[in-house]
């Protein structure tokens, strides 16, 4: 599978936001994350790092 888990970086801690993320899309309100089950979250965040081999999307507050 090619999905990744999205984490919000808070200092040194990475907090899990959404698993099985299939789509990340910029919007006026921030980033729209959608997973393979249709769950959606919009976060006021920006991408800090993509670790695709590890299936991780690391975000930080915008």
Backbone as JSON Lines, residues from 0, in Angstrom:
{"i":0,"aa":"X","n":[0.83,-1.18,0.0],"ca":[0.0,0.0,0.0],"c":[0.88,1.25,0.0]}
{"i":1,"aa":"X","n":[0.37,2.32,-0.55],"ca":[1.13,3.56,-0.67],"c":[0.68,4.65,0.29]}
{"i":2,"aa":"X","n":[-0.25,4.35,1.17],"ca":[-0.75,5.36,2.08],"c":[0.32,5.68,3.13]}
{"i":3,"aa":"X","n":[0.14,6.85,3.74],"ca":[1.06,7.28,4.78],"c":[0.25,7.74,5.99]}
{"i":4,"aa":"X","n":[0.92,7.85,7.11],"ca":[0.31,8.42,8.31],"c":[0.8,9.85,8.45]}
{"i":5,"aa":"X","n":[-0.1,10.76,8.82],"ca":[0.24,12.17,8.99],"c":[0.44,12.46,10.47]}
{"i":6,"aa":"X","n":[1.52,13.17,10.77],"ca":[1.87,13.53,12.13],"c":[2.05,15.03,12.22]}
{"i":7,"aa":"X","n":[1.59,15.64,13.32],"ca":[1.8,17.05,13.58],"c":[2.93,17.17,14.59]}
{"i":8,"aa":"X","n":[3.98,17.87,14.19],"ca":[5.16,18.02,15.03],"c":[4.92,19.12,16.06]}
{"i":9,"aa":"X","n":[5.03,18.74,17.33],"ca":[4.89,19.69,18.44],"c":[6.17,19.61,19.26]}
{"i":10,"aa":"X","n":[7.11,20.48,18.94],"ca":[8.43,20.41,19.57],"c":[9.15,19.18,19.07]}
{"i":11,"aa":"X","n":[9.53,18.32,19.99],"ca":[10.21,17.08,19.64],"c":[9.24,15.9,19.48]}
{"i":12,"aa":"X","n":[7.95,16.15,19.75],"ca":[6.94,15.09,19.73],"c":[6.17,15.13,18.41]}
{"i":13,"aa":"X","n":[5.98,13.96,17.81],"ca":[5.16,13.83,16.6],"c":[3.83,13.19,17.0]}
{"i":14,"aa":"X","n":[2.74,13.96,16.89],"ca":[1.41,13.5,17.28],"c":[0.66,13.0,16.04]}
{"i":15,"aa":"X","n":[0.18,11.76,16.09],"ca":[-0.55,11.18,14.97],"c":[-1.85,11.95,14.73]}
{"i":16,"aa":"X","n":[-2.07,12.37,13.49],"ca":[-3.26,13.13,13.12],"c":[-4.24,12.26,12.34]}
{"i":17,"aa":"X","n":[-3.74,11.51,11.36],"ca":[-4.6,10.69,10.51],"c":[-3.78,9.57,9.89]}
{"i":18,"aa":"X","n":[-4.35,8.37,9.9],"ca":[-3.69,7.21,9.29],"c":[-4.24,6.96,7.89]}
{"i":19,"aa":"X","n":[-3.51,6.2,7.12],"ca":[-3.91,5.78,5.76],"c":[-4.24,6.96,4.86]}
{"i":20,"aa":"X","n":[-3.43,8.03,4.96],"ca":[-3.65,9.23,4.15],"c":[-3.35,8.91,2.7]}
{"i":21,"aa":"X","n":[-4.31,9.26,1.85],"ca":[-4.2,9.01,0.42],"c":[-4.01,10.32,-0.35]}
{"i":22,"aa":"X","n":[-4.46,11.43,0.25],"ca":[-4.44,12.7,-0.47],"c":[-4.14,13.85,0.48]}
{"i":23,"aa":"X","n":[-3.24,14.74,0.05],"ca":[-2.94,15.98,0.76],"c":[-3.12,17.09,-0.26]}
{"i":24,"aa":"X","n":[-3.97,18.06,0.08],"ca":[-4.29,19.12,-0.88],"c":[-4.31,20.46,-0.17]}
{"i":25,"aa":"X","n":[-3.62,21.47,-0.72],"ca":[-3.68,22.8,-0.11],"c":[-5.04,23.44,-0.33]}
{"i":26,"aa":"X","n":[-5.55,24.12,0.69],"ca":[-6.81,24.86,0.59],"c":[-6.6,26.24,1.18]}
{"i":27,"aa":"X","n":[-7.61,27.09,1.1],"ca":[-7.52,28.42,1.7],"c":[-7.38,28.34,3.22]}
{"i":28,"aa":"X","n":[-7.92,27.27,3.81],"ca":[-7.92,27.12,5.26],"c":[-6.72,26.34,5.79]}
{"i":29,"aa":"X","n":[-5.89,25.81,4.93],"ca":[-4.75,25.02,5.36],"c":[-4.56,23.82,4.45]}
{"i":30,"aa":"X","n":[-4.23,22.68,5.03],"ca":[-4.06,21.45,4.27],"c":[-5.24,20.52,4.51]}
{"i":31,"aa":"X","n":[-5.79,20.0,3.43],"ca":[-6.84,18.99,3.5],"c":[-6.17,17.63,3.42]}
{"i":32,"aa":"X","n":[-6.41,16.81,4.44],"ca":[-5.92,15.43,4.45],"c":[-7.12,14.52,4.3]}
{"i":33,"aa":"X","n":[-7.01,13.54,3.42],"ca":[-8.09,12.57,3.24],"c":[-7.48,11.18,3.19]}
{"i":34,"aa":"X","n":[-8.12,10.25,3.91],"ca":[-7.59,8.89,3.91],"c":[-8.43,7.97,3.02]}
{"i":35,"aa":"X","n":[-8.03,6.72,2.93],"ca":[-8.69,5.78,2.02],"c":[-10.1,5.41,2.48]}
{"i":36,"aa":"X","n":[-10.46,5.78,3.7],"ca":[-11.8,5.49,4.22],"c":[-12.73,6.68,4.09]}
{"i":37,"aa":"X","n":[-12.24,7.78,3.49],"ca":[-13.07,8.96,3.28],"c":[-13.04,9.95,4.43]}
{"i":38,"aa":"X","n":[-12.28,9.66,5.48],"ca":[-12.15,10.61,6.58],"c":[-11.34,11.8,6.1]}
{"i":39,"aa":"X","n":[-11.77,13.02,6.5],"ca":[-11.08,14.23,6.07],"c":[-10.77,15.1,7.28]}
{"i":40,"aa":"X","n":[-9.65,15.78,7.21],"ca":[-9.27,16.76,8.23],"c":[-8.62,17.93,7.52]}
{"i":41,"aa":"X","n":[-8.92,19.13,8.0],"ca":[-8.25,20.33,7.51],"c":[-7.44,20.89,8.67]}
{"i":42,"aa":"X","n":[-6.15,21.09,8.44],"ca":[-5.25,21.58,9.46],"c":[-4.57,22.86,8.99]}
{"i":43,"aa":"X","n":[-4.42,23.8,9.89],"ca":[-3.61,24.99,9.6],"c":[-2.16,24.58,9.83]}
{"i":44,"aa":"X","n":[-1.59,23.98,8.81],"ca":[-0.24,23.43,8.93],"c":[0.45,23.48,7.57]}
{"i":45,"aa":"X","n":[1.74,23.25,7.61],"ca":[2.52,23.14,6.38],"c":[3.36,21.86,6.47]}
{"i":46,"aa":"X","n":[3.77,21.38,5.33],"ca":[4.56,20.16,5.29],"c":[5.99,20.47,5.74]}
{"i":47,"aa":"X","n":[6.44,19.76,6.74],"ca":[7.81,19.9,7.23],"c":[8.71,18.89,6.52]}
{"i":48,"aa":"X","n":[8.2,17.65,6.38],"ca":[9.02,16.59,5.78],"c":[8.11,15.47,5.28]}
{"i":49,"aa":"X","n":[8.48,14.88,4.16],"ca":[7.85,13.67,3.67],"c":[8.87,12.55,3.76]}
{"i":50,"aa":"X","n":[8.54,11.51,4.48],"ca":[9.41,10.34,4.59],"c":[8.64,9.18,3.97]}
{"i":51,"aa":"X","n":[8.68,9.11,2.66],"ca":[7.81,8.19,1.93],"c":[8.19,6.73,2.12]}
{"i":52,"aa":"X","n":[9.46,6.43,2.3],"ca":[9.86,5.05,2.56],"c":[9.27,4.59,3.89]}
{"i":53,"aa":"X","n":[9.2,5.51,4.85],"ca":[8.63,5.21,6.18],"c":[7.12,5.45,6.21]}
{"i":54,"aa":"X","n":[6.53,5.9,5.11],"ca":[5.09,6.18,5.01],"c":[4.66,7.23,6.03]}
{"i":55,"aa":"X","n":[5.46,8.32,6.15],"ca":[5.16,9.38,7.11],"c":[5.08,10.73,6.43]}
{"i":56,"aa":"X","n":[4.09,11.52,6.84],"ca":[3.96,12.92,6.45],"c":[4.1,13.71,7.74]}
{"i":57,"aa":"X","n":[5.14,14.52,7.84],"ca":[5.39,15.3,9.04],"c":[4.95,16.74,8.76]}
{"i":58,"aa":"X","n":[4.03,17.24,9.59],"ca":[3.49,18.59,9.43],"c":[3.92,19.44,10.61]}
{"i":59,"aa":"X","n":[3.88,20.77,10.41],"ca":[4.1,21.7,11.51],"c":[3.07,22.81,11.43]}
{"i":60,"aa":"X","n":[2.74,23.4,12.57],"ca":[1.73,24.45,12.63],"c":[2.13,25.59,11.71]}
{"i":61,"aa":"X","n":[1.13,26.13,10.98],"ca":[1.38,27.27,10.09],"c":[1.17,28.57,10.82]}
